Each structure stands twice: as structure tokens, then as C-alpha cells.
């Protein structure tokens, strides 16, 4: 009984080989078509833009590249047109095109602390309904006329704008003469705001999202 079964199995495999080869060629051809730049548009959307024109599908630009595709505008009119295009690209990249409707900020400024030559206040306002921006507002004690305004994010420091370098690091900063007092060495971000306020600036030190 074994030889007939072996023979039947051999015949089945023999007959299946052309089908398998044909299927493999079909898959290979489909993959080649997908990978071929000229067919990408048709595979995605015949009515849409040709994605081959999108620079994001090209070679990645490196810091070592000397080529820069931007050409400065030669006239005021050309610059105004170019500036508008750059501004719109920034808005699109930040999800602000079109701009959302403006809503009341409803700002709250409270808890004023007087430090002699400057003041610190707590601030929060609604940048959009239900989403609040929080931070501290540093102001010179005496303001005459117009003064510079500075928006200052805290960066990627631990605990954000409340970053505390700790006693050991503060001592190291003092030893290196990078800082002149302990408070500035331990709380360098807040010290920067204080310095700007003492120079006559109004500074908003806000919490970043995330």
C-alpha cells in the first residue's frame, strides 16, 4: 500500500509546482509594482497629488549637506510673498491651518510676591476651552513706558520650571564661579527670569505641554 500512496503524493506535488510558481510570480510582480516610484500615485489615489513630488519621500538631508534649497528674496515684494508662504507652512506643521476660532482667554493673575526690585505672580489662562496654560509672571518693580516682553519655556529639565539642581550641583557651580549665590545655583531657570526682570523685562515662565 505504501508505493501507491507515495506515487500519488509525488504526482500531487508535481501538479502543484506550476501553481505555486505562478502565485509567487504574481506576488513578486505586485511587490515590484508597489516599490516602483512611477506607480505610487496610481496605487494611492488617481485624483490626488503625485507623492513623488513630496520631498519627504526623497533622501534625508544631513547636517553635513552643503546644499540649501532656500534662495533669499531680492525685493521687498518677493520677501512679503515668501514670508507668507513660510508662515503658512509653520501653521500647517503645527496643526493651526486653518486657525481655530479665538475664544476668551479668561486670564487669572494672583498670589503676588514682592521681592524688592521685581515681583512674581502666578498665572493661568485658557489657551483653548478646557486647556489651561500655567506659569509665573516676573515683572520689574518699576515700569515706565513700554518694556520688553519675554516668553520663556523651561526646556527639558526635570520638574520643568521648578527645576532644583540640588545642593551638590549647586556647590559645584559656585566652586566653578558659574554662579555667585546658592539660590541661583540651585534654581537656575528661575534665576534667569529674575535676571531678566531686573534688566527691565516682563517675563512669562510657562509650563510646557508634556
DRENMIDO-150433 format. One record per atom (N, C-alpha, C): residue number from 1; x, y, z; atom name; residue in three letters. Coordinates in steps of 0.05 Angstrom, whole numbers. Last residue first. Layout:
! DRENMIDO-150433
<NUM; <X; Y; Z>; CA; ALA>
...
! end
This chain:
! DRENMIDO-150433
<210; <68; 1366; 566>; N; UNK>
<210; <84; 1342; 567>; CA; UNK>
<210; <107; 1343; 585>; C; UNK>
<209; <73; 1435; 551>; N; UNK>
<209; <57; 1411; 549>; CA; UNK>
<209; <75; 1386; 549>; C; UNK>
<208; <108; 1477; 598>; N; UNK>
<208; <105; 1465; 571>; CA; UNK>
<208; <87; 1440; 572>; C; UNK>
<207; <92; 1532; 637>; N; UNK>
<207; <95; 1503; 636>; CA; UNK>
<207; <90; 1493; 608>; C; UNK>
<206; <129; 1595; 630>; N; UNK>
<206; <105; 1578; 629>; CA; UNK>
<206; <112; 1548; 629>; C; UNK>
<205; <143; 1656; 649>; N; UNK>
<205; <156; 1630; 650>; CA; UNK>
<205; <135; 1608; 652>; C; UNK>
<204; <144; 1717; 622>; N; UNK>
<204; <125; 1696; 629>; CA; UNK>
<204; <139; 1669; 627>; C; UNK>
<203; <170; 1779; 641>; N; UNK>
<203; <176; 1752; 633>; CA; UNK>
<203; <154; 1733; 642>; C; UNK>
<202; <189; 1842; 624>; N; UNK>
<202; <166; 1827; 635>; CA; UNK>
<202; <168; 1799; 624>; C; UNK>
<201; <253; 1871; 639>; N; UNK>
<201; <235; 1856; 622>; CA; UNK>
<201; <212; 1845; 638>; C; UNK>
<200; <294; 1896; 667>; N; UNK>
<200; <272; 1912; 658>; CA; UNK>
<200; <252; 1898; 640>; C; UNK>
<199; <332; 1867; 693>; N; UNK>
<199; <341; 1883; 670>; CA; UNK>
<199; <319; 1899; 657>; C; UNK>
<198; <301; 1840; 729>; N; UNK>
<198; <318; 1861; 739>; CA; UNK>
<198; <330; 1879; 717>; C; UNK>
<197; <280; 1803; 693>; N; UNK>
<197; <262; 1823; 706>; CA; UNK>
<197; <278; 1846; 717>; C; UNK>
<196; <325; 1773; 682>; N; UNK>
<196; <312; 1788; 660>; CA; UNK>
<196; <294; 1809; 672>; C; UNK>
<195; <336; 1751; 732>; N; UNK>
<195; <356; 1768; 719>; CA; UNK>
<195; <343; 1785; 697>; C; UNK>
<194; <291; 1720; 740>; N; UNK>
<194; <296; 1742; 758>; CA; UNK>
<194; <316; 1762; 745>; C; UNK>
<193; <298; 1682; 700>; N; UNK>
<193; <275; 1700; 699>; CA; UNK>
<193; <279; 1725; 716>; C; UNK>
<192; <344; 1657; 719>; N; UNK>
<192; <345; 1671; 694>; CA; UNK>
<192; <322; 1690; 691>; C; UNK>
<191; <325; 1634; 766>; N; UNK>
<191; <345; 1656; 768>; CA; UNK>
<191; <347; 1671; 742>; C; UNK>
<190; <294; 1594; 747>; N; UNK>
<190; <281; 1617; 760>; CA; UNK>
<190; <300; 1640; 762>; C; UNK>
<189; <336; 1562; 728>; N; UNK>
<189; <315; 1572; 710>; CA; UNK>
<189; <301; 1596; 721>; C; UNK>
<188; <369; 1550; 773>; N; UNK>
<188; <379; 1566; 751>; CA; UNK>
<188; <358; 1577; 732>; C; UNK>
<187; <370; 1539; 832>; N; UNK>
<187; <346; 1543; 816>; CA; UNK>
<187; <353; 1561; 792>; C; UNK>
<186; <421; 1534; 853>; N; UNK>
<186; <402; 1512; 857>; CA; UNK>
<186; <378; 1514; 838>; C; UNK>
<185; <446; 1581; 839>; N; UNK>
<185; <459; 1556; 832>; CA; UNK>
<185; <439; 1533; 834>; C; UNK>
<184; <414; 1621; 861>; N; UNK>
<184; <417; 1619; 832>; CA; UNK>
<184; <429; 1593; 823>; C; UNK>
<183; <421; 1608; 915>; N; UNK>
<183; <394; 1607; 903>; CA; UNK>
<183; <396; 1605; 873>; C; UNK>
<182; <476; 1617; 923>; N; UNK>
<182; <465; 1590; 926>; CA; UNK>
<182; <437; 1588; 912>; C; UNK>
<181; <512; 1658; 876>; N; UNK>
<181; <498; 1654; 901>; CA; UNK>
<181; <483; 1627; 900>; C; UNK>
<180; <540; 1659; 829>; N; UNK>
<180; <551; 1675; 851>; CA; UNK>
<180; <536; 1671; 877>; C; UNK>
<179; <562; 1609; 782>; N; UNK>
<179; <541; 1623; 796>; CA; UNK>
<179; <553; 1638; 820>; C; UNK>
<178; <610; 1593; 764>; N; UNK>
<178; <589; 1596; 744>; CA; UNK>
<178; <565; 1611; 755>; C; UNK>
<177; <651; 1582; 797>; N; UNK>
<177; <644; 1611; 794>; CA; UNK>
<177; <625; 1615; 771>; C; UNK>
<176; <660; 1532; 812>; N; UNK>
<176; <669; 1539; 785>; CA; UNK>
<176; <665; 1569; 779>; C; UNK>
<175; <634; 1534; 861>; N; UNK>
<175; <663; 1529; 860>; CA; UNK>
<175; <675; 1537; 833>; C; UNK>
<174; <581; 1539; 845>; N; UNK>
<174; <594; 1561; 860>; CA; UNK>
<174; <624; 1558; 859>; C; UNK>
<173; <574; 1489; 821>; N; UNK>
<173; <571; 1514; 805>; CA; UNK>
<173; <584; 1538; 818>; C; UNK>
<172; <580; 1456; 865>; N; UNK>
<172; <599; 1454; 843>; CA; UNK>
<172; <598; 1479; 825>; C; UNK>
<171; <536; 1471; 896>; N; UNK>
<171; <563; 1476; 906>; CA; UNK>
<171; <584; 1475; 884>; C; UNK>
<170; <497; 1451; 862>; N; UNK>
<170; <499; 1480; 867>; CA; UNK>
<170; <526; 1487; 878>; C; UNK>
<169; <505; 1397; 865>; N; UNK>
<169; <510; 1410; 839>; CA; UNK>
<169; <512; 1440; 843>; C; UNK>
<168; <491; 1390; 920>; N; UNK>
<168; <517; 1382; 909>; CA; UNK>
<168; <524; 1396; 884>; C; UNK>
<167; <437; 1409; 925>; N; UNK>
<167; <459; 1422; 939>; CA; UNK>
<167; <486; 1416; 927>; C; UNK>
<166; <398; 1416; 864>; N; UNK>
<166; <407; 1402; 887>; CA; UNK>
<166; <432; 1415; 899>; C; UNK>
<165; <372; 1440; 822>; N; UNK>
<165; <397; 1426; 816>; CA; UNK>
<165; <407; 1410; 840>; C; UNK>
<164; <306; 1439; 808>; N; UNK>
<164; <324; 1443; 831>; CA; UNK>
<164; <349; 1427; 826>; C; UNK>
<163; <255; 1466; 768>; N; UNK>
<163; <280; 1450; 769>; CA; UNK>
<163; <297; 1459; 793>; C; UNK>
<162; <207; 1488; 755>; N; UNK>
<162; <214; 1486; 784>; CA; UNK>
<162; <239; 1469; 788>; C; UNK>
<161; <198; 1483; 702>; N; UNK>
<161; <208; 1509; 711>; CA; UNK>
<161; <215; 1509; 741>; C; UNK>
<160; <211; 1413; 703>; N; UNK>
<160; <204; 1437; 688>; CA; UNK>
<160; <216; 1463; 700>; C; UNK>
<159; <227; 1367; 727>; N; UNK>
<159; <207; 1384; 741>; CA; UNK>
<159; <203; 1411; 728>; C; UNK>
<158; <287; 1369; 691>; N; UNK>
<158; <270; 1354; 709>; CA; UNK>
<158; <252; 1373; 725>; C; UNK>
<157; <286; 1404; 628>; N; UNK>
<157; <296; 1400; 655>; CA; UNK>
<157; <276; 1384; 672>; C; UNK>
<156; <276; 1419; 575>; N; UNK>
<156; <273; 1391; 583>; CA; UNK>
<156; <286; 1385; 611>; C; UNK>
<155; <244; 1484; 577>; N; UNK>
<155; <261; 1464; 565>; CA; UNK>
<155; <256; 1437; 577>; C; UNK>
<154; <211; 1525; 594>; N; UNK>
<154; <231; 1516; 612>; CA; UNK>
<154; <250; 1495; 601>; C; UNK>
<153; <199; 1585; 554>; N; UNK>
<153; <194; 1557; 561>; CA; UNK>
<153; <216; 1547; 579>; C; UNK>
<152; <183; 1651; 559>; N; UNK>
<152; <206; 1633; 565>; CA; UNK>
<152; <196; 1605; 572>; C; UNK>
<151; <174; 1711; 529>; N; UNK>
<151; <161; 1685; 534>; CA; UNK>
<151; <183; 1664; 537>; C; UNK>
<150; <182; 1777; 547>; N; UNK>
<150; <196; 1752; 541>; CA; UNK>
<150; <179; 1728; 548>; C; UNK>
<149; <178; 1844; 528>; N; UNK>
<149; <164; 1821; 539>; CA; UNK>
<149; <178; 1796; 529>; C; UNK>
<148; <206; 1908; 546>; N; UNK>
<148; <207; 1883; 530>; CA; UNK>
<148; <191; 1861; 544>; C; UNK>
<147; <161; 1964; 557>; N; UNK>
<147; <184; 1947; 565>; CA; UNK>
<147; <184; 1921; 549>; C; UNK>
<146; <139; 2032; 553>; N; UNK>
<146; <140; 2005; 543>; CA; UNK>
<146; <165; 1990; 552>; C; UNK>
<145; <135; 2068; 616>; N; UNK>
<145; <132; 2065; 587>; CA; UNK>
<145; <131; 2036; 578>; C; UNK>
<144; <165; 2039; 669>; N; UNK>
<144; <159; 2065; 658>; CA; UNK>
<144; <158; 2062; 627>; C; UNK>
<143; <160; 2002; 727>; N; UNK>
<143; <157; 2001; 698>; CA; UNK>
<143; <149; 2029; 688>; C; UNK>
<142; <190; 1973; 780>; N; UNK>
<142; <183; 1999; 769>; CA; UNK>
<142; <183; 1996; 738>; C; UNK>
<141; <199; 1919; 788>; N; UNK>
<141; <184; 1934; 808>; CA; UNK>
<141; <174; 1960; 797>; C; UNK>
<140; <189; 1877; 731>; N; UNK>
<140; <205; 1896; 746>; CA; UNK>
<140; <188; 1911; 766>; C; UNK>
<139; <159; 1812; 738>; N; UNK>
<139; <158; 1839; 728>; CA; UNK>
<139; <177; 1857; 744>; C; UNK>
<138; <141; 1747; 718>; N; UNK>
<138; <161; 1763; 732>; CA; UNK>
<138; <160; 1792; 720>; C; UNK>
<137; <94; 1699; 726>; N; UNK>
<137; <98; 1724; 713>; CA; UNK>
<137; <118; 1741; 730>; C; UNK>
<136; <91; 1629; 716>; N; UNK>
<136; <97; 1652; 734>; CA; UNK>
<136; <103; 1676; 717>; C; UNK>
<135; <37; 1585; 694>; N; UNK>
<135; <65; 1594; 696>; CA; UNK>
<135; <68; 1617; 716>; C; UNK>
<134; <-5; 1548; 648>; N; UNK>
<134; <2; 1558; 675>; CA; UNK>
<134; <31; 1567; 676>; C; UNK>
<133; <-60; 1542; 607>; N; UNK>
<133; <-31; 1547; 608>; CA; UNK>
<133; <-25; 1559; 635>; C; UNK>
<132; <-111; 1493; 598>; N; UNK>
<132; <-100; 1517; 612>; CA; UNK>
<132; <-70; 1518; 611>; C; UNK>
<131; <-168; 1476; 564>; N; UNK>
<131; <-138; 1472; 565>; CA; UNK>
<131; <-125; 1497; 576>; C; UNK>
<130; <-221; 1490; 560>; N; UNK>
<130; <-214; 1466; 576>; CA; UNK>
<130; <-184; 1460; 577>; C; UNK>
<129; <-214; 1523; 500>; N; UNK>
<129; <-232; 1515; 521>; CA; UNK>
<129; <-224; 1489; 534>; C; UNK>
<128; <-145; 1546; 499>; N; UNK>
<128; <-169; 1536; 485>; CA; UNK>
<128; <-188; 1526; 506>; C; UNK>
<127; <-118; 1571; 538>; N; UNK>
<127; <-108; 1575; 510>; CA; UNK>
<127; <-129; 1565; 491>; C; UNK>
<126; <-138; 1601; 594>; N; UNK>
<126; <-147; 1580; 576>; CA; UNK>
<126; <-138; 1586; 547>; C; UNK>
<125; <-88; 1614; 644>; N; UNK>
<125; <-108; 1623; 625>; CA; UNK>
<125; <-115; 1600; 607>; C; UNK>
<124; <-54; 1634; 704>; N; UNK>
<124; <-64; 1613; 687>; CA; UNK>
<124; <-86; 1625; 669>; C; UNK>
<123; <1; 1653; 746>; N; UNK>
<123; <-17; 1659; 723>; CA; UNK>
<123; <-28; 1633; 712>; C; UNK>
<122; <30; 1686; 801>; N; UNK>
<122; <20; 1661; 789>; CA; UNK>
<122; <-1; 1668; 768>; C; UNK>
<121; <85; 1732; 802>; N; UNK>
<121; <57; 1726; 804>; CA; UNK>
<121; <50; 1699; 791>; C; UNK>
<120; <136; 1771; 830>; N; UNK>
<120; <129; 1745; 817>; CA; UNK>
<120; <100; 1740; 823>; C; UNK>
<119; <176; 1831; 820>; N; UNK>
<119; <153; 1816; 832>; CA; UNK>
<119; <149; 1790; 816>; C; UNK>
<118; <236; 1867; 839>; N; UNK>
<118; <219; 1853; 820>; CA; UNK>
<118; <196; 1839; 835>; C; UNK>
<117; <262; 1891; 880>; N; UNK>
<117; <266; 1902; 854>; CA; UNK>
<117; <251; 1888; 832>; C; UNK>
<116; <225; 1863; 923>; N; UNK>
<116; <240; 1888; 923>; CA; UNK>
<116; <243; 1901; 896>; C; UNK>
<115; <192; 1821; 914>; N; UNK>
<115; <220; 1815; 920>; CA; UNK>
<115; <237; 1841; 920>; C; UNK>
<114; <127; 1803; 928>; N; UNK>
<114; <145; 1827; 924>; CA; UNK>
<114; <173; 1820; 933>; C; UNK>
<113; <82; 1763; 896>; N; UNK>
<113; <104; 1763; 916>; CA; UNK>
<113; <123; 1786; 909>; C; UNK>
<112; <13; 1751; 885>; N; UNK>
<112; <36; 1768; 880>; CA; UNK>
<112; <56; 1767; 903>; C; UNK>
<111; <-32; 1717; 873>; N; UNK>
<111; <-10; 1709; 890>; CA; UNK>
<111; <15; 1725; 887>; C; UNK>
<110; <-52; 1721; 802>; N; UNK>
<110; <-56; 1723; 831>; CA; UNK>
<110; <-31; 1715; 846>; C; UNK>
<109; <-89; 1725; 745>; N; UNK>
<109; <-63; 1732; 756>; CA; UNK>
<109; <-66; 1736; 786>; C; UNK>
<108; <-122; 1693; 695>; N; UNK>
<108; <-123; 1697; 724>; CA; UNK>
<108; <-94; 1702; 733>; C; UNK>
<107; <-157; 1703; 633>; N; UNK>
<107; <-132; 1701; 649>; CA; UNK>
<107; <-137; 1707; 679>; C; UNK>
<106; <-193; 1687; 589>; N; UNK>
<106; <-201; 1688; 617>; CA; UNK>
<106; <-176; 1685; 635>; C; UNK>
<105; <-192; 1683; 534>; N; UNK>
<105; <-170; 1671; 550>; CA; UNK>
<105; <-177; 1669; 579>; C; UNK>
<104; <-246; 1668; 491>; N; UNK>
<104; <-236; 1684; 513>; CA; UNK>
<104; <-214; 1670; 529>; C; UNK>
<103; <-222; 1642; 427>; N; UNK>
<103; <-240; 1641; 450>; CA; UNK>
<103; <-229; 1659; 472>; C; UNK>
<102; <-220; 1640; 357>; N; UNK>
<102; <-209; 1652; 382>; CA; UNK>
<102; <-231; 1652; 404>; C; UNK>
<101; <-220; 1579; 320>; N; UNK>
<101; <-233; 1604; 329>; CA; UNK>
<101; <-222; 1614; 355>; C; UNK>
<100; <-157; 1557; 292>; N; UNK>
<100; <-182; 1552; 307>; CA; UNK>
<100; <-195; 1578; 315>; C; UNK>
<99; <-134; 1567; 226>; N; UNK>
<99; <-133; 1574; 254>; CA; UNK>
<99; <-159; 1568; 268>; C; UNK>
<98; <-133; 1510; 181>; N; UNK>
<98; <-139; 1538; 188>; CA; UNK>
<98; <-137; 1542; 218>; C; UNK>
<97; <-74; 1506; 214>; N; UNK>
<97; <-84; 1515; 189>; CA; UNK>
<97; <-108; 1499; 181>; C; UNK>
<96; <-46; 1486; 257>; N; UNK>
<96; <-61; 1511; 261>; CA; UNK>
<96; <-71; 1523; 235>; C; UNK>
<95; <-10; 1445; 261>; N; UNK>
<95; <-38; 1439; 262>; CA; UNK>
<95; <-56; 1464; 266>; C; UNK>
<94; <42; 1458; 252>; N; UNK>
<94; <33; 1459; 280>; CA; UNK>
<94; <3; 1453; 283>; C; UNK>
<93; <46; 1458; 197>; N; UNK>
<93; <62; 1439; 212>; CA; UNK>
<93; <53; 1437; 241>; C; UNK>
<92; <14; 1503; 185>; N; UNK>
<92; <5; 1476; 177>; CA; UNK>
<92; <20; 1455; 193>; C; UNK>
<91; <46; 1544; 205>; N; UNK>
<91; <19; 1540; 216>; CA; UNK>
<91; <9; 1512; 209>; C; UNK>
<90; <91; 1539; 172>; N; UNK>
<90; <94; 1535; 201>; CA; UNK>
<90; <67; 1530; 214>; C; UNK>
<89; <68; 1551; 123>; N; UNK>
<89; <79; 1524; 128>; CA; UNK>
<89; <83; 1519; 157>; C; UNK>
<88; <54; 1605; 131>; N; UNK>
<88; <33; 1585; 127>; CA; UNK>
<88; <43; 1557; 131>; C; UNK>
<87; <105; 1628; 134>; N; UNK>
<87; <87; 1630; 157>; CA; UNK>
<87; <65; 1609; 155>; C; UNK>
<86; <124; 1618; 82>; N; UNK>
<86; <138; 1606; 105>; CA; UNK>
<86; <119; 1606; 130>; C; UNK>
<85; <88; 1650; 53>; N; UNK>
<85; <89; 1621; 48>; CA; UNK>
<85; <102; 1606; 72>; C; UNK>
<84; <100; 1701; 73>; N; UNK>
<84; <73; 1690; 76>; CA; UNK>
<84; <73; 1660; 72>; C; UNK>
<83; <152; 1706; 56>; N; UNK>
<83; <146; 1705; 84>; CA; UNK>
<83; <119; 1694; 90>; C; UNK>
<82; <145; 1709; 0>; N; UNK>
<82; <160; 1686; 12>; CA; UNK>
<82; <154; 1683; 42>; C; UNK>
<81; <119; 1758; -4>; N; UNK>
<81; <106; 1733; -14>; CA; UNK>
<81; <119; 1709; -2>; C; UNK>
<80; <157; 1791; 19>; N; UNK>
<80; <130; 1790; 30>; CA; UNK>
<80; <115; 1765; 21>; C; UNK>
<79; <200; 1784; -17>; N; UNK>
<79; <202; 1775; 11>; CA; UNK>
<79; <174; 1772; 24>; C; UNK>
<78; <180; 1809; -63>; N; UNK>
<78; <186; 1780; -64>; CA; UNK>
<78; <188; 1768; -35>; C; UNK>
<77; <177; 1861; -45>; N; UNK>
<77; <153; 1847; -53>; CA; UNK>
<77; <157; 1817; -54>; C; UNK>
<76; <230; 1873; -34>; N; UNK>
<76; <211; 1873; -12>; CA; UNK>
<76; <186; 1858; -20>; C; UNK>
<75; <275; 1827; -69>; N; UNK>
<75; <260; 1852; -66>; CA; UNK>
<75; <241; 1850; -43>; C; UNK>
<74; <299; 1777; -67>; N; UNK>
<74; <315; 1800; -76>; CA; UNK>
<74; <301; 1827; -73>; C; UNK>
<73; <299; 1726; -18>; N; UNK>
<73; <284; 1744; -35>; CA; UNK>
<73; <301; 1768; -42>; C; UNK>
<72; <345; 1671; -18>; N; UNK>
<72; <335; 1696; -6>; CA; UNK>
<72; <321; 1713; -26>; C; UNK>
<71; <328; 1605; -28>; N; UNK>
<71; <341; 1628; -41>; CA; UNK>
<71; <329; 1654; -30>; C; UNK>
<70; <338; 1541; -3>; N; UNK>
<70; <326; 1567; 0>; CA; UNK>
<70; <342; 1589; -13>; C; UNK>
<69; <363; 1491; -6>; N; UNK>
<69; <346; 1500; -28>; CA; UNK>
<69; <334; 1527; -26>; C; UNK>
<68; <430; 1480; 4>; N; UNK>
<68; <406; 1490; 18>; CA; UNK>
<68; <388; 1502; -4>; C; UNK>
<67; <483; 1436; 8>; N; UNK>
<67; <462; 1446; -9>; CA; UNK>
<67; <438; 1456; 9>; C; UNK>
<66; <516; 1410; 42>; N; UNK>
<66; <522; 1438; 37>; CA; UNK>
<66; <499; 1451; 21>; C; UNK>
<65; <507; 1364; 94>; N; UNK>
<65; <500; 1372; 67>; CA; UNK>
<65; <504; 1402; 64>; C; UNK>
<64; <514; 1352; 146>; N; UNK>
<64; <538; 1354; 130>; CA; UNK>
<64; <532; 1363; 102>; C; UNK>
<63; <464; 1343; 166>; N; UNK>
<63; <478; 1368; 174>; CA; UNK>
<63; <502; 1373; 157>; C; UNK>
<62; <424; 1316; 112>; N; UNK>
<62; <441; 1314; 135>; CA; UNK>
<62; <454; 1341; 142>; C; UNK>
<61; <361; 1295; 87>; N; UNK>
<61; <382; 1315; 88>; CA; UNK>
<61; <397; 1313; 114>; C; UNK>
<60; <342; 1234; 58>; N; UNK>
<60; <343; 1251; 82>; CA; UNK>
<60; <366; 1270; 80>; C; UNK>
<59; <315; 1232; -7>; N; UNK>
<59; <337; 1226; 11>; CA; UNK>
<59; <336; 1245; 34>; C; UNK>
<58; <241; 1233; -9>; N; UNK>
<58; <268; 1234; -21>; CA; UNK>
<58; <290; 1227; 0>; C; UNK>
<57; <194; 1239; 14>; N; UNK>
<57; <199; 1213; 2>; CA; UNK>
<57; <227; 1211; -10>; C; UNK>
<56; <191; 1291; 27>; N; UNK>
<56; <194; 1272; 50>; CA; UNK>
<56; <199; 1244; 40>; C; UNK>
<55; <180; 1320; -18>; N; UNK>
<55; <208; 1317; -11>; CA; UNK>
<55; <212; 1297; 12>; C; UNK>
<54; <134; 1298; -65>; N; UNK>
<54; <137; 1305; -36>; CA; UNK>
<54; <165; 1300; -27>; C; UNK>
<53; <129; 1279; -114>; N; UNK>
<53; <137; 1307; -112>; CA; UNK>
<53; <141; 1316; -83>; C; UNK>
<52; <108; 1230; -108>; N; UNK>
<52; <136; 1231; -116>; CA; UNK>
<52; <147; 1260; -114>; C; UNK>
<51; <55; 1236; -101>; N; UNK>
<51; <71; 1236; -77>; CA; UNK>
<51; <101; 1236; -83>; C; UNK>
<50; <15; 1278; -137>; N; UNK>
<50; <35; 1257; -141>; CA; UNK>
<50; <55; 1258; -117>; C; UNK>
<49; <-50; 1289; -108>; N; UNK>
<49; <-24; 1298; -117>; CA; UNK>
<49; <-5; 1274; -120>; C; UNK>
<48; <-109; 1249; -131>; N; UNK>
<48; <-93; 1265; -112>; CA; UNK>
<48; <-66; 1274; -124>; C; UNK>
<47; <-134; 1215; -164>; N; UNK>
<47; <-143; 1243; -165>; CA; UNK>
<47; <-125; 1261; -148>; C; UNK>
<46; <-115; 1165; -154>; N; UNK>
<46; <-111; 1176; -181>; CA; UNK>
<46; <-117; 1206; -182>; C; UNK>
<45; <-81; 1143; -100>; N; UNK>
<45; <-104; 1159; -107>; CA; UNK>
<45; <-99; 1172; -134>; C; UNK>
<44; <-46; 1096; -96>; N; UNK>
<44; <-57; 1111; -74>; CA; UNK>
<44; <-83; 1126; -81>; C; UNK>
<43; <-30; 1075; -144>; N; UNK>
<43; <-38; 1056; -123>; CA; UNK>
<43; <-52; 1071; -100>; C; UNK>
<42; <-17; 1119; -174>; N; UNK>
<42; <-40; 1103; -182>; CA; UNK>
<42; <-49; 1085; -160>; C; UNK>
<41; <30; 1136; -147>; N; UNK>
<41; <6; 1153; -149>; CA; UNK>
<41; <-19; 1137; -155>; C; UNK>
<40; <66; 1093; -154>; N; UNK>
<40; <56; 1100; -127>; CA; UNK>
<40; <31; 1117; -128>; C; UNK>
<39; <90; 1081; -201>; N; UNK>
<39; <63; 1070; -196>; CA; UNK>
<39; <51; 1079; -170>; C; UNK>
<38; <141; 1101; -202>; N; UNK>
<38; <122; 1110; -222>; CA; UNK>
<38; <94; 1101; -218>; C; UNK>
<37; <171; 1074; -163>; N; UNK>
<37; <161; 1101; -158>; CA; UNK>
<37; <139; 1110; -177>; C; UNK>
<36; <158; 1009; -146>; N; UNK>
<36; <166; 1025; -168>; CA; UNK>
<36; <154; 1053; -165>; C; UNK>
<35; <135; 979; -105>; N; UNK>
<35; <160; 992; -99>; CA; UNK>
<35; <169; 1011; -121>; C; UNK>
<34; <90; 958; -130>; N; UNK>
<34; <86; 976; -107>; CA; UNK>
<34; <112; 992; -102>; C; UNK>
<33; <114; 926; -169>; N; UNK>
<33; <97; 949; -177>; CA; UNK>
<33; <94; 969; -154>; C; UNK>
<32; <138; 889; -137>; N; UNK>
<32; <155; 906; -154>; CA; UNK>
<32; <139; 930; -162>; C; UNK>
<31; <93; 865; -115>; N; UNK>
<31; <112; 879; -97>; CA; UNK>
<31; <130; 898; -113>; C; UNK>
<30; <72; 842; -161>; N; UNK>
<30; <56; 862; -145>; CA; UNK>
<30; <74; 878; -128>; C; UNK>
<29; <111; 806; -175>; N; UNK>
<29; <105; 827; -193>; CA; UNK>
<29; <90; 849; -179>; C; UNK>
<28; <109; 772; -130>; N; UNK>
<28; <134; 786; -136>; CA; UNK>
<28; <128; 810; -154>; C; UNK>
<27; <58; 751; -136>; N; UNK>
<27; <65; 766; -112>; CA; UNK>
<27; <89; 783; -117>; C; UNK>
<26; <65; 724; -186>; N; UNK>
<26; <44; 745; -182>; CA; UNK>
<26; <50; 763; -159>; C; UNK>
<25; <104; 688; -174>; N; UNK>
<25; <110; 708; -194>; CA; UNK>
<25; <90; 732; -191>; C; UNK>
<24; <76; 656; -137>; N; UNK>
<24; <100; 671; -128>; CA; UNK>
<24; <107; 693; -147>; C; UNK>
<23; <37; 634; -171>; N; UNK>
<23; <28; 651; -148>; CA; UNK>
<23; <52; 668; -139>; C; UNK>
<22; <69; 604; -205>; N; UNK>
<22; <53; 626; -216>; CA; UNK>
<22; <44; 645; -194>; C; UNK>
<21; <89; 567; -169>; N; UNK>
<21; <108; 585; -182>; CA; UNK>
<21; <93; 609; -194>; C; UNK>
<20; <43; 541; -154>; N; UNK>
<20; <58; 555; -133>; CA; UNK>
<20; <77; 575; -146>; C; UNK>
<19; <29; 518; -203>; N; UNK>
<19; <11; 537; -190>; CA; UNK>
<19; <25; 554; -170>; C; UNK>
<18; <73; 484; -213>; N; UNK>
<18; <67; 507; -231>; CA; UNK>
<18; <49; 527; -218>; C; UNK>
<17; <68; 448; -166>; N; UNK>
<17; <91; 465; -170>; CA; UNK>
<17; <85; 489; -190>; C; UNK>
<16; <25; 413; -166>; N; UNK>
<16; <23; 438; -151>; CA; UNK>
<16; <45; 457; -156>; C; UNK>
<15; <41; 368; -195>; N; UNK>
<15; <20; 385; -206>; CA; UNK>
<15; <18; 412; -192>; C; UNK>
<14; <80; 348; -159>; N; UNK>
<14; <88; 356; -186>; CA; UNK>
<14; <67; 375; -199>; C; UNK>
<13; <48; 335; -115>; N; UNK>
<13; <69; 356; -112>; CA; UNK>
<13; <77; 367; -140>; C; UNK>
<12; <17; 294; -138>; N; UNK>
<12; <4; 318; -127>; CA; UNK>
<12; <24; 341; -125>; C; UNK>
<11; <56; 256; -150>; N; UNK>
<11; <41; 268; -172>; CA; UNK>
<11; <28; 294; -162>; C; UNK>
<10; <73; 242; -98>; N; UNK>
<10; <92; 254; -117>; CA; UNK>
<10; <78; 268; -140>; C; UNK>
<9; <27; 219; -77>; N; UNK>
<9; <37; 244; -65>; CA; UNK>
<9; <56; 258; -84>; C; UNK>
<8; <22; 174; -109>; N; UNK>
<8; <1; 194; -110>; CA; UNK>
<8; <11; 221; -99>; C; UNK>
<7; <69; 147; -94>; N; UNK>
<7; <66; 155; -122>; CA; UNK>
<7; <45; 178; -124>; C; UNK>
<6; <57; 136; -41>; N; UNK>
<6; <80; 152; -47>; CA; UNK>
<6; <78; 164; -75>; C; UNK>
<5; <13; 102; -49>; N; UNK>
<5; <9; 127; -34>; CA; UNK>
<5; <32; 147; -40>; C; UNK>
<4; <37; 59; -76>; N; UNK>
<4; <16; 75; -89>; CA; UNK>
<4; <12; 102; -75>; C; UNK>
<3; <76; 40; -35>; N; UNK>
<3; <84; 52; -60>; CA; UNK>
<3; <63; 68; -74>; C; UNK>
<2; <42; 23; 10>; N; UNK>
<2; <58; 47; 12>; CA; UNK>
<2; <67; 58; -15>; C; UNK>
<1; <16; -24; 0>; N; UNK>
<1; <0; 0; 0>; CA; UNK>
<1; <17; 25; 0>; C; UNK>
! end
